[in-house]
């Protein structure tokens, strides 16, 4: 394993494994769920996306966790710390399969990942890069206690995507939790 397995009441968060590819491809191939993570893509591109996250773990010692629903063992999405080259800040992000929406999993997984990023990685702040039209993720950011810090920009090839930077400091997070 590239990293730890974290737990919440309903989720296991662990580094991605090859067995996650079916779920990863379903998430990225769906028109609605793929919309805010670069657009829907075919399975080979989803494999490259997953391999990039695995590489992030290998190179940086952290990365997005696969979120596994404890009750079913089903892969439902990803959440975790993310800091590619030239990124606008230390991000904790998330994305879920459509059939996992509306159950609080994004907030639950992101909150556990934020605890880990602040406590284990020693980050002083966490951001979330969110398209303003992604009302679901905006709601998650608000539930986490993050505030909109204004427009931001990602490095190429994502530099043309419209996004707002949401975030909070470690102190703000610790006061709430």
N, C-alpha and C positions, 0 to 999 in steps of 0.2 A: 504494500500500500504506500502511496505517495504522501499520505497525511492521515490525520486522525479521523475517527468517526465521532460526530457530535450527535446528541440526542435532544429531542424535545418531547413533550407528552405524546405527540402523534407522528413524529418524523425522525428518521435517521438521515444525517447529512454526512456524506463520505465522498472522497475523491471519485471522479468518474471511472468506470470500468467498461471494458468492451461490451459487456452484456447490456449496457445502457443505450446502445446505439438505436435500437428500435424506437424507444421513447424519444430520444434526442431527434431522430429523423422525423417522427410524427409531429413533434413540437415545431421544428423549423420548416416542415413541409406544409403546415396548415396556414392558410391565407391570413387568418386573424391572429394566431399566436406568433407567426413569423414576422408579422407586419412591423413590429417595433424593435426587432433585433436583426435588422438588415434586409428584411424581406424574405418571403418564402423561398426555400431552396430545395433541390433534389437530394436524395439520400447520400450521394457521394460528397456533396458540399457539407452536409450535416456531419459526415464522418470527419471531414477536415476541421470543422468547427470544434467538434469534441476533442480531436487530437490537439488542437491549439490550446484548449483548456488543460489537458493532461500535460502538455509541454510547459504551460504556465506553472503548474505544480512542480515539475522537475527543475525548472530554472529559478523560480522565485521562492519555492518552499510553501506556497499557498496558492489558492485559486478557488474557482467556483466549485461548490459541492453538488453532487447529485442528491436530490431530495427523494427519499424513499418513504412511502406511506407505510408506517409500521403495521397497521392492521392487515394490509393486503400484500405487502412486499413489492408494490407497484412503483415504478419510476414515474414521478409526477412533474419533475422540472429541476431547475438548478437555482442555487442561491449561494452567494459568498463573496469573499474579497477578490478584487480584480484590479490590476494595475499594469496594463500593457505599456509599452514604450510611448512616451509623449501623451499619456492620458491626463485629463484635467485635474486629477486628484485620486486619493485613495478611496476607491469605490467599493461598496457592497451592493450588488445587483441581484436580480431575480427574474425568472421567467418560468411560467407554468403551462402545462398542457391545458387545453380549454376545459376538459372534464374535471379539472382540479380547481377551477376558478370559484370564487365565492364561498370558500370554506375556511378562510383565514390562514391557509398554508403559507402564502407569500409573506405575510407579516410574521408568522411564527418562525419560519426558516430564516428570514432576514434578521430578525431580532437575535436569534442564536448565533448567526454568523457575525453580527456586529459585536456581540459580547466577546466572541473569539478574536476578532480583529483588534479590538481595544485591549483585551487582556493578554493575548498570546503574541500578537504582532506588534503591540505597543503603539498602534496608530493614535494620533492626536485628534483626527477628524475622519468622518466618513461622508462621502458624497453618493448621490444616486443620479445618474444621467438619464433623464426621462423626457421623451417627446411630450410636449404639452397636450397633445390629443390623446395620450394614453391615460385616460381617466382612472383606470384600475390601478396603475402603478402610482399615480399621483395620490390616490386615496391611501395606498400602502405607506408611502413616504410620510404622509400626514399622521397616520396611526403610529408610526415609529417615532414621531416627534420631530421629524426633519422639517426644515423650512425652505422655501424657494429662494435661492440666492441669485437668480437671474439666468439669462441665456449663457450657454456655453458652446464649445466646439470640440469635436473629437478629431483625432488625427486621420489623415487619409488611410483607407478609402472611405471613411465614414464622415468626412468633413462637411458634406453638404446636408447631413441630417439636421433637422431642427431639434434642439433640445434645451431644457432648463436643467440647471444644476441644483439639486436639492441636497441638504446636508445638515450636519450638526457636529459639535465638538464632543470629545470624550466626556468633558465635564457636564455638558448638557445631557448626554445619554445617561451618565451615572446618577444625576439628580432625579431623572425620571424613573430609574429602575432600581 
